[in-house]
Amino acid sequence: GGIYMGDVLDGLGNVVAEFVDGLVRNCVLTNNVCGNNNANPGTTSTLNGGGAFLSAGLMDSCTVVGNKNMHYMEGLDHHMRGQGAVYVSGEAELRNSLVAGNLCDMGAQGILVEGANAKVVNCTVAGNGQAGYDYKQTAYESVIKSGLVANTVIYGNGQDGEAPSDHLIYMWQGKLQHLTVSNGCSSAASGGGVCCMNSVTVNTNVIVTCCKAQNGGGIYSGVWNNCQVIGNESTGSGGGVYRSKMVGGVISGNVSSGESGGGVYKANLYDVVVSNNTAKSHGGGVYNPADSDGTPYGVSNCTVVCNTNSAAKTYAAGQTTGVNDRTAGVSVYAGTVKNCIIAKNWSTTDGCVTNLKGSVTYSLVDDRASLAGTGNKVGDPKFR
């Protein structure tokens, strides 16, 4: 809409002039519109970059605000599948820039990154929203198909009018490094902060906070190294983390207001601190049932402390025992807990740990006389 740094195409989409490199620096891009008044109703077009389209070169120290990507043209029987206030692809890099207050009818509202060598570095992407056109589609603050996003803040406005974003970041592949992701709202989806569609996507030193979703208020899927998931909420399960792997880091202050796993639901955890989380149902800190195919989850070398459970224990008519626990610390329905400290958790009934079908070994708990399993101990961890 504002700046195009890409190949020149003919009317059939063939490259007639290749764009190799370029530089845009210290510019303000505002009030631009990317759209296409296509005279052939029923067709679909792709137009990316309401503010800027980058397939090579560097865009540095720029402000991109108040631009629109108009995918739906009123009066025509088609829509435009373009995305993003800034589209970064190929070898292009967006650096030291602000992308804020832009509108898009679907897909990526702020940035769309695709290309193994595409980069977004030292940027702020904030408060971009879904445009108020009649045609409503799934929308995200940012979409990362591939490439790198690093040292960047991505902050959502939760919604624009009546149209909530589905995730702050929707990832296919690519990498996140040294990010802060906050204020996302995903009313009926998983991963209010970040949703990874590839379970092996590796993200490092990311803070995800103040986000909300149906499941996985903070993150859904992916591999997370030394990350912090703090103060998120789910209306279903997994206030902080849902179906992910975490190595190092902190999961704290998250809430599952509707179901299970205040901090974590179905995740593999290694060397993680899980603290001060709350669940309405099972597992104030961690709730790890097996997947439907029987795949278990494990918790190793973790500290699970000061988590709570907010609901009283209930059973079906005539039952007095069963799997309906209200554990504050860790609920192990399958998988393993090993070399962990599980202490200072509070529940109306079931205390720190419930082990129904899994294995708890070489761990310390503080709320009972004994805990079955090899190498387990009971006692005060003497935190100070």
N, C-alpha and C positions, 0 to 999 in steps of 0.2 A: 503494500500500500504506500509506503513512504520511500524506502530505498530497496533497490533490487541489485544484488551482487551475485549473479548467476549467468548460466549460458543463455545465448540468444537462440530462440526456437522459431521455426517457421510455423505456418498454420496447421501442419500435420504433427507437430511436436518433435520434429527432427532438429538436432543441434546444427546451427549454421555458423555460430561463432562461440568458441569455448572461452569461458571466464576463468582466469588462472589465479589472479591475486588482486587485492585492493585493500584500502584502509579508509575507515570512517572513524573520526575521532572528535570528541567534544561537541556532539550534535544533539539537538532536541528534535525528536520526531513525535508529532502530536496531531490529532484530528485527521488522521489519514484513514481511508477506507479501502479494504481489499474486497472486491466483488466482481461479478461478471454478469452482465445483462444478456445472458445467453438467449438467442432467438429460437432455440430448439427445445421447447418444453419436453420433459421426460428424460433429458440427458443429465449426466452427472459430471461435474468438473472438480478439479482439485486446485485450490488456491491457498497457499500458505504464506503467513507473514503479513498481518494487518499493518504492522509498523515497519518491519524489515525482513527481507529474504536474503539469507546468506548461504552460499554454497562453497565459498572460498574467501580467503582474506580475513581481516581483523576488524571488528567493531569494538571500539574502546572508549570508555568514559562518556557514554551516551545516556540520554534520558528518553525512554519510550513510554509515553503516557497518552491516554485518551484516544487510542486508535480502535478501529472496528474491523472485524472480519465478517462480512455479510454473506453468509452461506445461503440463507433463504431469501429469495427475491419475491416480495409480495406481488401477487397477481400472476406469477408463473408457476407451472406445475413441475418444479424441480428444485433441488437445493444444491448448494455448493459445499463440497467436503473439504474446505480449507481450514487451517488451524493456526493458532498461535499469533500473538503480537509480534514475536520474533521467531523466525524459523532458522535453525542452525543445522547445517548438514555438510556432508563432504569433509573438506579440510578446514572449514570455517571455525572461527572462535569469537565468542562474545565475552568481553572482559570489562570489569569495573563499571558496570552499567546498572541502571534502574529500569525495571519493566513493571509498570504499575497502572492500575485503573483502566486497563484495556478490556474490550468486550469481544466475545466470540460466541457464536451460536452453538457450537459443539466441539468436542475434542479438547485440544490444549488451548486454554485461555491465555496463558502467559507465554511460555516458551515450549517449542517443539524441537527436540534434539534427535537427529538420526544420522548415523554415519560413524564408523568405528573411530575416526579421528576428529570428530566434531567435539568442541569444548565450550563449556560455560564456566567461567572462573571469576570469583570475587564480585558476584552480582547480587542484587536484591530483586526478587520477583514477588510482588505483593498486591493483594487486593484486586486481581483481575477477575472478571465475572462473566456470566453467561448473558448474552444480549437478549433484549426483550422482544425478539421476533416471534411469530406464531409457531414456527417449526422448532420444537424442542428436542434435543438429543443429549446423550451422555456428555458431560463436560468435566474437565480436570484443570486444575491450576497449571500443571505442567505435565508433559508427556516425554518420557525418555525411552526412545526406541533402541538407541545405542549411543556410544560416546561417553563423555565424562562431564559430570557436574561437580564442581569442587569449590570449597570456601565461599559458599553461597547461602543466603537466607531465602527461604520460600515460605511466604506467609499468606494465608488465605483469608478471604472475607466471609467464608462459610457459605454464603449465598448472595446472589444479586436478585432482589425482588423475590419471586416465588420459585426460583430455579437453583437448587443446591448443587454444589460440585459433588462429584462422586468420590474423588480422592484428591488430595493436594498433588501427589506425584503418582502417576501411573507408569510403571516400568515394564518394558519388555526385556531389554538387556541393558547394557551400559553399567556405569559405576557411579555411586555417590560417595564423596569424600569430604569430610569436614563441613557438613551441612547443619543448619538449623531449620527444622520443618515445624510449623506451628499454625494453630487456628484453622484446622480443616474440619469439614462437616460432610459426612457421607451417610445420608439418612437411611439408605436401604442397601448398602453394599459393605464389603469388607476392606479394611485398611483406610481409615480416615486420614491418616498422614501419608503413608506410602503403601501402595499395592504393587507387589512384584509378581508378574505373571510367570516368571522363570524362577523356580525354587533354588537355583544355584547362583543367582545373581549376588555378588559380594559387595557389601557396602561397609564403609569404615568411618568411625568417629562421627557418627550422625546423632544429633539430638532431635527427638520427635516428642513434641509436647502440646498439650491443650487441643488435642484432636478428638473427634467423635465419629463412631460408625456403628453399624448394627453388630458386626463382629470384627475384632481387632481394631479397637479404637485408635491405636497408634500405628501398628504395622501389620501387614499380611504377607507372609511368605518371604523368601530370600534368606541370605546369610548375612549376619550383622556382627561385625567385629568392633569391640570397644565402643559400643553405642549406648546412649541413654534414652530410655523410653519413660517419660515422666508426665504424670497428671493428665492422662487420657481417659476416655470413657467409651464403653460399649453398652448398647441397649440389649445385646444378646450375650455372647461369650467373648472372653479375651479382652479385658479392658485395655491392656497395653499391647500384648503380642499374641498373634494367632497364626498357627501352623508355620513356624519359622525355626531357624537355628541361630542361637546367639553365643558368641565366644567373647568373654569379658564384658564389662559394662554394668549398667544399673537399670533395673525395672522397678519404679517406685511411684507411689501415689496415684495409681490407676484404679479405676472402678468398673466393675461389671454390674451394672444396675439391674439387668434383667435376668442373667443366668449365672454361668460358672467362669472360674478363672479370672479373678480380679486383676492379677498381674499377667498371667500366662494361660493360654489354652492351647494344648497340643503343640509343644515346642521342645526341641533339644537344647539344653542349656549347659554351658561349660564355663566355670569361673565367673558366675554372674551373681550379683547381689539383688535379691528380690525382697523389697521391704515396703511396708506401709500401704499395701494394696487391699482392696475390699471387694468381696463378691457377695451377691445376694444368695447364691446357691452353693455349689461345690467349690472348694479350693480358693480361699482368699488370696493366697499367693500364687499357687500353681495347680492347675487341673489338667492331668494328662491321661485321658482315656486313649485306647488304641483307635487307629483309623478303621474304617469299615472293612478294609482288607486284612486287618489284624496287625498292621505295622505299628509298633510301639514307639514311645518317646522316652528319652532319658534325661536325668538331671545329675550332673557330676560336679564336684568341687564347688558347690554353690552355698551361699549363705541366705537362708530364707527366714526373715525376722519381722516381727511387728506387723504382720498381716492380720486381717480380721474377716469375720463372716457375719453378715448382718441379719440372717434369717434363722428362725427356729427350725429345729429338725422335725420333719413330718413324714408320715408313712401312709401308704394306702390302707383302706379299711381292713382291720384285723391283723395288720403287721406290727411287730414290735422290733424287728431287726431287718437288715437288708443293706442295699447299696446306697440308700438315700442319705449320705453323710453330709455334714455341714462343717468340713474341715477348714480351719483357718490358714494352715501352712501349705501342705502339699497333699493332694489327693492322687494316689497312685493306683489307677485302675489297670494299668499295664505298663510294661517298661521297667526302668530301674531308677533308683536314687542311690548314689554312692558318694562317700566322702563329703557329706554335707553337714552343715549346722542348721538345725531347724528349731528355732527358739523364739520366745517372747511373742508368740502368735496367740490370738484370742478368738474363741468361738463359744457360742452358747452351749455347745454340746461336745464336739469331737476333737478339739484341741489342735495339736501341731501337725500330725500326720495320720493319714489313713491309708493302709496298704491292703488292697483287696485281692488283686491278681498279679501284682508286680513284685519287685524285689527291692528291699531297703537294706543296704549293707554299709558298714564302716561309717556310720553317721551318728551325730550327737543330737539328742532331743532333751527338752527340759520339763516336760509336762506329764510324765508317767513313771511308774515304778520300773518298767522294763519295756524293751522294744525287740520283738523277734527279728532275727537276721544276723548274719555273720559280722562280728566286729562292731556291733552297735553299742553305744553307751548312752546313759541317762545322766544328766547333770546340768549345772548352770554354766553357760559358756563364759560367764564373767566379763561381759562387755562393759566397758567403762567409757 
